[in-house]
Amino acid sequence: SQPLSDLNRTDLAKMNLNRRAPAFDGSSKSLNGAIGGFLWNDGDAKTTKWRPQGVATINKDGGRRFVLVSWYGRKDEGYAERGARISFVDISTMHTTAALYPYRHVLLVDENFCTLPSIHAGGIEYQNGKLYVADSRKGQQAVMVFDVDTSLYEIPAGDMQNELFGYRYVLRSSSSFHVPI
């Protein structure tokens, strides 16, 4: 596969958000009193292969706002080897006229652009350009760090994208640290 370079780096403003999450306004009785938000598109809402876990938000310069949601690949569905992904949902127009919020799934990878097999991406936190992902696999007790501003890569079509399960974008780990329990 072809090596990646700085030319493949991208940022949130340039990322193609290829999915749409329908908005809701709280009028549905089935949403337990929530006053607004979004629902996953049908395919993501019904999947049993991925399980959503953590939630964080990003406020970018220029007023763009994102909700980030971590998902882990479920072992019993054969997806554990895919590792984890983060959904970037653009909620900049929430509570205005938007009926659909664009979003994209981004695969998490290590420093060598390899997936993170069997990672259980539990809680997440975003601070100062860094996304902290709790890896709660048994025995790991680690937090992985991803620099959203400098480690988001667009993967060219071809062998490498195929090796990364067809994901067009990956977020590369910049470091990790052990958290004793």
N, C-alpha and C positions, 0 to 999 in steps of 0.2 A: 504494500500500500504506500501511497505517497506521503512524505513527511509534511507535517503542518508547520507553518511559520507565522511570524507576526502578521503577515498579510491576511491570514485567516481569522485574526481576532476581529471581533465586532462588539457592538454595544447594544443595550436595550432599544435605543432609538432606531436602530437599523434592522432589528430582528423582525422577520416576517411572522406575524401572529396569525397562524393558519386555521384556528378554530374559533367558534363563537359560543359564548355562554349566555343563555337567555336570562334577562333580568327578571326579578319579581319585586312586587311592591308591598308585600305584606297582606294583601287582600285574601290570599289563600289560607284557609283554615288549617291546612295540613302542615304549615311551616312553623307551628308552635309560637305564634306571636311575633316572629321576626318582622321588622319594618322595611326591610329592603336587602337586596343582595343579588346573587346570581346562582344559577344551577348549572351543573356540567352539561355539555351537549349529550345527546342520547347515548352515543358510544362510550363515552367516559363515565356517564352515570350508571351504566349497566355492566361495566367490565367487572369480572371477578379475578382478572389477572393482576391488577394493580390495586393497592389499598392506600387511600390518602391518609396522611398522618398529621404533620405539623403545618402551622400557618404563621406567616409573618407578612409585614407590609414594607414597601419602599416608597418614599417620596423623593422623586428626582427633580433636578433643576428644570424650570419651565412648567412646573405644575403637574407633570405626569406622575400618576400613582399606580402602584402594582400590588396585588395580593400574590404572595408566593405560597404554594402548597407543595409539600413533599409527599411523594408516593414511593412505596417499596414494591418490588416484584414479588408476588406470592409464590412460595415454594410449591404448595400443593397444586398450583396451576402451571408449573414449569417455567416460571418467570424469575426465579431467584437469581439466575445467572445474569440477568439484565441489570441487576442492582437497583438503583433508585433514580428517580427523575424529579424535577421541580417544574411545576406549572407556573408560568408568568402570566397573570391575568391583568390586563390594563383596565383599571377601574377609574380612570381619570374623569370620565363623564358620569360616574355614579350619582344618582339623585338628581339627574338633569333629564335629558330626553332620550338617553341611550336605551335601546331595547335589547341590544346584544353587546357583550363585552368580548373583545378579541383576546385570545390567549394562545400559548404554545407550550408544549412539553419539551424540556431540555434535559438530556441525559447527564448524570453526574459521572465523572471519570477521574482516575488518579493522574498523577503527574506524567505518566507515560501514555495517556489517552486510552487506558484500558478500563473496562467497566469495573464496578465494585461488587463482585458477586456476593449474594446473600446479605448485603447490608440491610439493616433495618433502620431506614431514615426516620427516626422518631421526631422529636421536637426540632424546630428550626428557629433561628433568631437572625435578624439583619441589623448590623451596626457599622457605620462608617465605611460603607462599600463592601463589607465582608458578610458572607452568609455562613453561619455556623450551623452545622448539621450534626445532631446527636446520633451516633451509631450505637444502637442499643442491642446489637447482637450479643448473645450470651458470651461473656468473657472479654468483650471488647472495651466497654466503658470508655469510648473515645469520642472526641468532637473533631469533626473534619471542618476545615476552613476553605471557603471558596471565595476568591476575589471577583465579585460580580463586575467590577469596572475594568479589570484587565485580563480575566481568564475565561471569557465567553468566546467560543470559537464556532465559526460556521464551517461545517464539514463539506467539502466538495463531493458531488455525486461520484460514485465509483466504489472501488473495493473497500476503502476505509469506512464510508458511510454504511456499506453492507455489513461490515464487521461490527459496527455500532448499532445494529438492529434498525437501520434506516433513519436514524435520527439526524436531522440537518444541523442541529446545534448541540454542543456539549459545554458543560461548565467544569473546568479543570481544577482539581484540588491544589491549593497552594501550600497547605500544611495540615497538621493534625496534632492533637495533644491528648494525653491519657488523663482520665478523670477517675481517681480512685473512689470506690464506693465504701 
